[in-house]
């Protein structure tokens, strides 16, 4: 049973690659060169290209449906905290913060975050899911 304080098992993703960023740019329509052109990223003061913010948000969604069936998801939101560099290996985490009843449906409110190292999350978020 899902209870307040339950830590959801981490969901790990493979490394973020240049090819992935290029494909994401095409799929999303976000062709900002800072995400795919090393020279542009360096000219802007970064060491290398970095992932679009919505890549990290996508990992939150992926983790959420690994923990709960998609049909139980009622909401998902996130806030970008810092960049996700190329070659990073995102780890998604979640915790049950609250159990509530909404319109006669029992739901869990979750705190979510994606980490790539020990410097804090690259994105924090929240979700609400229906419980069985």
MDAnalysis code that builds the backbone (N, CA, C; Angstrom):
import MDAnalysis as mda
import numpy as np

u = mda.Universe.empty(396, n_residues=132, atom_resindex=np.repeat(np.arange(132), 3), trajectory=True)
u.add_TopologyAttr("name", ["N", "CA", "C"] * 132)
u.add_TopologyAttr("resid", np.arange(1, 133))
u.add_TopologyAttr("resname", ["UNK", "UNK", "UNK", "UNK", "UNK", "UNK", "UNK", "UNK", "UNK", "UNK", "UNK", "UNK", "UNK", "UNK", "UNK", "UNK", "UNK", "UNK", "UNK", "UNK", "UNK", "UNK", "UNK", "UNK", "UNK", "UNK", "UNK", "UNK", "UNK", "UNK", "UNK", "UNK", "UNK", "UNK", "UNK", "UNK", "UNK", "UNK", "UNK", "UNK", "UNK", "UNK", "UNK", "UNK", "UNK", "UNK", "UNK", "UNK", "UNK", "UNK", "UNK", "UNK", "UNK", "UNK", "UNK", "UNK", "UNK", "UNK", "UNK", "UNK", "UNK", "UNK", "UNK", "UNK", "UNK", "UNK", "UNK", "UNK", "UNK", "UNK", "UNK", "UNK", "UNK", "UNK", "UNK", "UNK", "UNK", "UNK", "UNK", "UNK", "UNK", "UNK", "UNK", "UNK", "UNK", "UNK", "UNK", "UNK", "UNK", "UNK", "UNK", "UNK", "UNK", "UNK", "UNK", "UNK", "UNK", "UNK", "UNK", "UNK", "UNK", "UNK", "UNK", "UNK", "UNK", "UNK", "UNK", "UNK", "UNK", "UNK", "UNK", "UNK", "UNK", "UNK", "UNK", "UNK", "UNK", "UNK", "UNK", "UNK", "UNK", "UNK", "UNK", "UNK", "UNK", "UNK", "UNK", "UNK", "UNK", "UNK", "UNK", "UNK"])
u.atoms.positions = np.array([
    [0.841, -1.179, 0.000],
    [0.000, 0.000, 0.000],
    [0.891, 1.250, 0.000],
    [0.465, 2.265, -0.690],
    [1.214, 3.513, -0.747],
    [0.870, 4.350, 0.468],
    [1.886, 4.740, 1.220],
    [1.675, 5.523, 2.436],
    [2.523, 6.784, 2.382],
    [2.112, 7.785, 3.144],
    [2.892, 9.016, 3.226],
    [4.310, 8.670, 3.673],
    [5.277, 9.246, 2.990],
    [6.680, 8.994, 3.286],
    [7.305, 7.890, 2.454],
    [6.499, 7.131, 1.732],
    [7.031, 6.052, 0.896],
    [7.966, 6.629, -0.161],
    [9.179, 6.099, -0.210],
    [10.144, 6.481, -1.240],
    [9.953, 5.520, -2.412],
    [9.742, 6.074, -3.583],
    [9.574, 5.247, -4.774],
    [10.947, 4.814, -5.267],
    [11.078, 3.613, -5.831],
    [12.399, 3.147, -6.266],
    [12.956, 4.040, -7.379],
    [14.239, 4.388, -7.299],
    [14.826, 5.248, -8.333],
    [14.687, 4.626, -9.724],
    [14.494, 5.493, -10.699],
    [14.454, 5.077, -12.105],
    [15.640, 5.742, -12.784],
    [16.528, 4.921, -13.345],
    [17.727, 5.449, -13.984],
    [17.586, 5.415, -15.493],
    [18.197, 6.397, -16.123],
    [18.193, 6.484, -17.585],
    [19.623, 6.387, -18.088],
    [19.757, 5.971, -19.323],
    [21.075, 5.923, -19.940],
    [21.622, 7.327, -20.132],
    [22.840, 7.425, -20.578],
    [23.443, 8.751, -20.725],
    [22.761, 9.587, -21.807],
    [22.746, 10.881, -21.581],
    [22.248, 11.825, -22.576],
    [23.342, 11.993, -23.621],
    [23.005, 11.705, -24.860],
    [23.992, 11.758, -25.937],
    [23.710, 12.920, -26.882],
    [24.706, 13.269, -27.670],
    [24.531, 14.314, -28.686],
    [23.463, 13.898, -29.703],
    [23.464, 12.621, -30.053],
    [22.457, 12.132, -31.004],
    [21.057, 12.309, -30.426],
    [20.883, 12.010, -29.152],
    [19.581, 12.173, -28.501],
    [19.144, 13.636, -28.553],
    [20.067, 14.548, -28.280],
    [19.724, 15.975, -28.287],
    [19.338, 16.433, -29.685],
    [20.021, 15.927, -30.681],
    [19.694, 16.272, -32.063],
    [18.310, 15.741, -32.440],
    [18.032, 14.513, -32.075],
    [16.720, 13.929, -32.361],
    [15.614, 14.657, -31.592],
    [15.892, 15.024, -30.340],
    [14.899, 15.750, -29.557],
    [14.613, 17.118, -30.183],
    [15.654, 17.780, -30.665],
    [15.463, 19.080, -31.324],
    [14.504, 18.933, -32.500],
    [14.692, 17.902, -33.309],
    [13.818, 17.680, -34.451],
    [12.404, 17.334, -34.039],
    [12.273, 16.499, -33.021],
    [10.939, 16.070, -32.587],
    [10.168, 17.198, -31.905],
    [10.874, 18.036, -31.163],
    [10.204, 19.081, -30.389],
    [10.062, 20.392, -31.149],
    [10.881, 20.558, -32.190],
    [10.903, 21.835, -32.902],
    [11.765, 22.876, -32.210],
    [12.436, 22.489, -31.133],
    [13.323, 23.399, -30.401],
    [14.739, 23.211, -30.926],
    [15.100, 24.029, -31.893],
    [16.413, 23.911, -32.534],
    [17.419, 24.920, -31.988],
    [17.237, 25.347, -30.747],
    [18.190, 26.280, -30.143],
    [19.582, 25.647, -30.232],
    [20.524, 26.318, -30.893],
    [21.837, 25.708, -31.128],
    [22.651, 25.463, -29.862],
    [22.280, 26.067, -28.754],
    [23.017, 25.840, -27.509],
    [22.907, 24.378, -27.059],
    [21.887, 23.679, -27.587],
    [21.674, 22.275, -27.223],
    [22.355, 21.304, -28.184],
    [22.788, 21.782, -29.347],
    [23.327, 20.846, -30.347],
    [24.634, 21.292, -30.984],
    [25.068, 22.520, -30.742],
    [26.284, 23.045, -31.367],
    [27.285, 23.425, -30.281],
    [28.364, 22.655, -30.172],
    [29.365, 22.877, -29.131],
    [29.949, 24.286, -29.193],
    [30.221, 24.781, -30.383],
    [30.791, 26.121, -30.517],
    [29.852, 27.181, -29.951],
    [28.574, 27.065, -30.215],
    [27.597, 28.022, -29.690],
    [27.535, 27.917, -28.171],
    [27.507, 26.707, -27.643],
    [27.462, 26.515, -26.189],
    [28.698, 27.119, -25.530],
    [29.859, 26.898, -26.100],
    [31.092, 27.455, -25.522],
    [31.113, 28.978, -25.615],
    [30.626, 29.513, -26.724],
    [30.564, 30.971, -26.875],
    [29.634, 31.598, -25.838],
    [28.661, 30.816, -25.366],
    [27.728, 31.299, -24.349],
    [28.255, 31.069, -22.925],
    [29.461, 30.501, -22.809],
    [30.071, 30.302, -21.502],
    [29.916, 28.929, -20.896],
    [29.406, 27.980, -21.657],
    [29.247, 26.613, -21.162],
    [30.389, 25.745, -21.670],
    [30.666, 24.652, -20.964],
    [31.717, 23.729, -21.388],
    [31.319, 22.939, -22.625],
    [30.037, 22.678, -22.758],
    [29.557, 21.837, -23.857],
    [28.048, 22.069, -23.988],
    [27.437, 21.375, -24.936],
    [25.988, 21.444, -25.093],
    [25.323, 20.811, -23.869],
    [24.050, 21.079, -23.708],
    [23.307, 20.495, -22.595],
    [21.878, 20.232, -23.060],
    [21.203, 19.388, -22.312],
    [19.867, 18.938, -22.702],
    [18.844, 20.061, -22.607],
    [17.862, 19.995, -23.487],
    [16.688, 20.850, -23.395],
    [16.022, 20.575, -22.044],
    [15.422, 21.572, -21.447],
    [14.761, 21.363, -20.163],
    [13.701, 20.287, -20.225],
    [13.000, 20.218, -21.349],
    [11.922, 19.236, -21.457],
    [12.427, 17.795, -21.553],
    [13.717, 17.607, -21.800],
    [14.268, 16.250, -21.737],
    [14.187, 15.759, -20.292],
    [14.625, 16.591, -19.347],
    [14.547, 16.216, -17.930],
    [13.094, 16.039, -17.502],
    [12.214, 16.896, -17.995],
    [10.791, 16.757, -17.669],
    [10.256, 15.434, -18.206],
    [10.714, 15.054, -19.387],
    [10.319, 13.769, -19.957],
    [10.733, 12.598, -19.079],
    [11.920, 12.715, -18.457],
    [12.350, 11.663, -17.543],
    [11.424, 11.574, -16.337],
    [10.941, 12.713, -15.841],
    [9.975, 12.662, -14.732],
    [8.721, 11.898, -15.150],
    [8.225, 12.193, -16.361],
    [7.047, 11.488, -16.850],
    [7.296, 10.000, -17.008],
    [8.469, 9.672, -17.516],
    [8.838, 8.259, -17.698],
    [8.868, 7.527, -16.357],
    [9.452, 8.173, -15.342],
    [9.510, 7.554, -14.021],
    [8.109, 7.412, -13.427],
    [7.296, 8.432, -13.585],
    [5.952, 8.398, -13.020],
    [5.160, 7.208, -13.543],
    [5.235, 6.945, -14.848],
    [4.479, 5.811, -15.391],
    [5.197, 4.482, -15.159],
    [6.436, 4.521, -14.691],
    [7.085, 3.285, -14.224],
    [6.552, 2.916, -12.840],
    [6.180, 3.923, -12.062],
    [5.672, 3.696, -10.716],
    [4.168, 3.450, -10.667],
    [3.434, 4.123, -11.546],
    [1.969, 4.043, -11.554],
    [1.486, 3.902, -12.995],
    [0.439, 3.117, -13.234],
    [-0.101, 3.019, -14.594],
    [-0.537, 4.399, -15.100],
    [-0.326, 4.629, -16.373],
    [-0.622, 5.928, -16.977],
    [-2.047, 6.398, -16.698],
    [-3.000, 5.478, -16.692],
    [-4.396, 5.881, -16.490],
    [-4.663, 6.403, -15.072],
    [-3.719, 6.214, -14.155],
    [-3.877, 6.730, -12.794],
    [-3.298, 8.135, -12.635],
    [-2.540, 8.614, -13.597],
    [-1.900, 9.935, -13.487],
    [-2.958, 11.017, -13.666],
    [-3.005, 11.928, -12.707],
    [-3.955, 13.033, -12.761],
    [-3.269, 14.368, -13.047],
    [-2.008, 14.511, -12.637],
    [-1.274, 15.741, -12.940],
    [0.227, 15.490, -12.820],
    [0.983, 16.332, -13.505],
    [2.442, 16.286, -13.463],
    [2.944, 17.688, -13.769],
    [3.845, 18.188, -12.951],
    [4.433, 19.502, -13.177],
    [5.875, 19.497, -12.732],
    [6.640, 20.457, -13.223],
    [8.044, 20.510, -12.843],
    [8.604, 21.912, -12.918],
    [9.728, 22.090, -12.264],
    [10.451, 23.361, -12.280],
    [11.920, 23.064, -12.541],
    [12.461, 23.713, -13.555],
    [13.858, 23.511, -13.922],
    [14.755, 24.217, -12.909],
    [15.788, 23.522, -12.445],
    [16.686, 24.050, -11.421],
    [18.080, 24.379, -11.963],
    [18.567, 23.548, -12.867],
    [19.889, 23.769, -13.469],
    [19.991, 22.911, -14.720],
    [21.060, 23.102, -15.469],
    [21.182, 22.399, -16.744],
    [21.516, 20.921, -16.537],
    [21.191, 20.152, -17.560],
    [21.512, 18.727, -17.604],
    [22.536, 18.544, -18.714],
    [23.810, 18.339, -18.369],
    [24.852, 18.288, -19.392],
    [24.811, 17.015, -20.234],
    [25.368, 17.132, -21.424],
    [25.537, 15.960, -22.278],
    [26.363, 14.931, -21.492],
    [26.080, 13.683, -21.686],
    [26.712, 12.523, -21.029],
    [26.192, 12.271, -19.612],
    [25.311, 13.131, -19.092],
    [24.751, 12.905, -17.755],
    [23.894, 11.644, -17.763],
    [23.783, 11.017, -16.616],
    [22.944, 9.832, -16.429],
    [21.872, 10.173, -15.386],
    [20.714, 10.628, -15.840],
    [19.665, 11.048, -14.906],
    [19.140, 9.898, -14.048],
    [18.848, 10.235, -12.789],
    [18.201, 9.321, -11.849],
    [16.954, 10.029, -11.315],
    [15.816, 9.396, -11.473],
    [14.544, 9.983, -11.054],
    [14.133, 9.418, -9.713],
    [13.638, 10.300, -8.862],
    [13.234, 9.914, -7.512],
    [11.837, 10.444, -7.226],
    [11.159, 9.784, -6.312],
    [9.844, 10.241, -5.910],
    [9.527, 9.815, -4.497],
    [8.635, 10.572, -3.883],
    [8.218, 10.284, -2.514],
    [6.748, 10.672, -2.372],
    [5.993, 9.860, -1.659],
    [4.591, 10.167, -1.375],
    [4.568, 11.212, -0.263],
    [3.986, 12.360, -0.580],
    [3.936, 13.471, 0.377],
    [2.615, 13.535, 1.127],
    [1.547, 13.105, 0.459],
    [0.228, 13.279, 1.054],
    [-0.753, 12.325, 0.378],
    [-1.720, 11.858, 1.135],
    [-2.846, 11.091, 0.589],
    [-4.090, 11.950, 0.801],
    [-4.829, 12.169, -0.286],
    [-6.007, 13.046, -0.220],
    [-7.174, 12.375, -0.938],
    [-8.354, 12.941, -0.743],
    [-9.513, 12.518, -1.515],
    [-9.968, 13.705, -2.341],
    [-10.108, 13.485, -3.655],
    [-10.535, 14.523, -4.584],
    [-11.707, 13.970, -5.388],
    [-12.847, 14.615, -5.284],
    [-14.040, 14.188, -6.020],
    [-14.328, 12.700, -5.823],
    [-14.166, 12.236, -4.589],
    [-14.461, 10.851, -4.264],
    [-13.375, 9.863, -4.660],
    [-12.250, 10.362, -5.134],
    [-11.143, 9.493, -5.565],
    [-9.966, 9.660, -4.613],
    [-9.446, 8.544, -4.134],
    [-8.271, 8.567, -3.257],
    [-7.032, 8.779, -4.122],
    [-6.231, 9.785, -3.759],
    [-5.046, 10.129, -4.561],
    [-3.810, 10.315, -3.685],
    [-2.659, 10.086, -4.317],
    [-1.372, 10.371, -3.684],
    [-0.769, 11.593, -4.358],
    [-0.292, 12.512, -3.539],
    [0.470, 13.655, -4.046],
    [1.936, 13.336, -3.840],
    [2.687, 13.456, -4.916],
    [4.084, 13.033, -4.936],
    [5.029, 14.213, -5.107],
    [6.171, 14.130, -4.468],
    [7.293, 15.018, -4.758],
    [8.214, 14.231, -5.678],
    [8.677, 14.869, -6.740],
    [9.530, 14.213, -7.728],
    [10.785, 15.045, -7.956],
    [11.883, 14.384, -8.323],
    [13.091, 15.121, -8.684],
    [14.004, 14.242, -9.525],
    [14.824, 14.913, -10.338],
    [15.811, 14.238, -11.178],
    [17.182, 14.740, -10.764],
    [18.064, 13.806, -10.460],
    [19.442, 14.130, -10.094],
    [20.391, 13.560, -11.129],
    [21.545, 14.183, -11.253],
    [22.610, 13.633, -12.101],
    [23.911, 13.507, -11.326],
    [23.976, 14.129, -10.162],
    [25.166, 14.101, -9.322],
    [24.743, 14.518, -7.918],
    [25.694, 14.907, -7.099],
    [25.370, 15.294, -5.723],
    [25.166, 16.792, -5.546],
    [25.026, 17.537, -6.639],
    [24.882, 18.992, -6.556],
    [23.430, 19.444, -6.512],
    [22.525, 18.547, -6.239],
    [21.119, 18.905, -6.186],
    [20.403, 18.564, -7.473],
    [19.083, 18.647, -7.442],
    [18.293, 18.227, -8.604],
    [18.427, 19.172, -9.795],
    [18.266, 18.606, -10.983],
    [18.200, 19.423, -12.199],
    [16.766, 19.869, -12.455],
    [15.823, 19.124, -11.917],
    [14.416, 19.481, -11.997],
    [13.717, 18.915, -10.761],
    [12.782, 19.695, -10.232],
    [11.919, 19.209, -9.168],
    [10.490, 19.279, -9.686],
    [9.674, 18.419, -9.170],
    [8.311, 18.410, -9.655],
    [7.345, 17.812, -8.663],
    [6.113, 17.732, -9.111],
    [5.070, 17.123, -8.309],
    [4.096, 16.417, -9.247],
    [3.398, 15.484, -8.673],
    [2.387, 14.752, -9.445],
    [1.294, 14.325, -8.492],
    [0.152, 14.043, -9.087],
    [-0.966, 13.489, -8.337],
    [-1.434, 12.264, -9.102],
    [-1.588, 11.160, -8.379],
    [-2.015, 9.903, -8.999],
    [-3.173, 9.296, -8.211],
    [-4.087, 8.681, -8.944],
    [-5.186, 7.958, -8.316],
    [-4.653, 6.661, -7.732],
    [-5.174, 6.298, -6.590],
    [-4.786, 5.033, -5.944],
    [-5.918, 4.040, -6.108],
    [-5.538, 2.785, -6.272],
    [-6.502, 1.728, -6.517],
    [-7.422, 1.439, -5.425],
])
